[in-house]
Amino acid sequence: MYKIVLKTSHKHTERVDNCVETWLSALDYVCLTDKLTGKYPEISGSDKDDYQSNEEKTVTFINLVRTTDQFDKYDWLVFIDDDAILNIPLFETFLPTMDKSMVYGYSMKGSYTKNPEIDYPSGGCGYFISPQLIKTCETMSVHGTGYEDVSMGIWLRDNNISINSTIKLNGWFPFQRYFNDLWTKGDSYVEEMISEFKEKDVTFLHKHVTHHYIRHTSFMKYLHTLLNEKSPK
């Protein structure tokens, strides 16, 4: 059993709606946010709503898991951004083999220039951690890095927890060639973009557990439908 922790802000209700109306509709989830909207299951992790507050939100949530029994019934917590999508059928095939002594994520070691030695799971790609593991760890602290995933990496390091990068995350990376047109033209460009996808592109999308930067309603709907269809051989 797993629970989605959708990292968001009260300013991003449109993004949350995109998720709730597609891939998140049938899942157990909670929005990790700032100002409560009353629209969804929510937990406020900060009274600030700037980008840097993401660190405080995650710290608040991790310590909530550590000190309460609210999440004890779950095997995994799936931390994912409000502009991302989870490939549910593929993710659920991995669940029986996942090791609860590790965190699963996309390793970003070397990316934090102030301390390149820190290994941390990309927040945008999403990461998976068990509540049971969180309860064995020390309190998580706000380090002022401004990045929730970097602070997650510091906490993991301090608790001697490894990041397992065997699961393929964020299959959007190769499609960055569409960024400029997509951000400029918006939803009107999505159909044209999809028409350019080759069979290998569709296969690639199927083989990744998460996809990030999905901020257009029509593209979220397309991916939700695609990822729930039978994967091409």
Sequence and secondary structure as in RCSB ss.txt:
>XXXX:A:sequence
MYKIVLKTSHKHTERVDNCVETWLSALDYVCLTDKLTGKYPEISGSDKDDYQSNEEKTVTFINLVRTTDQFDKYD
WLVFIDDDAILNIPLFETFLPTMDKSMVYGYSMKGSYTKNPEIDYPSGGCGYFISPQLIKTCETMSVHGTGYEDV
SMGIWLRDNNISINSTIKLNGWFPFQRYFNDLWTKGDSYVEEMISEFKEKDVTFLHKHVTHHYIRHTSFMKYLHT
LLNEKSPK
>XXXX:A:secstr
 EEEEEE  GGGHHHHHHHHTTTTTTS EEEEESS  SSSSEEE  S  STTHHHHHHHHHHHHHHH STTTT S
EEEEEETT EE HHHHHHHGGG  TTSEEE B TT  TT TT   B TTT EEE HHHHHTS      S S HHH
HHHHHHHHTT  EE  S   TTGGGGGGHHHHHHHTHHHHHHHHHT  HHHHHHHHT SEE     HHHHHHHHH
HHTS    
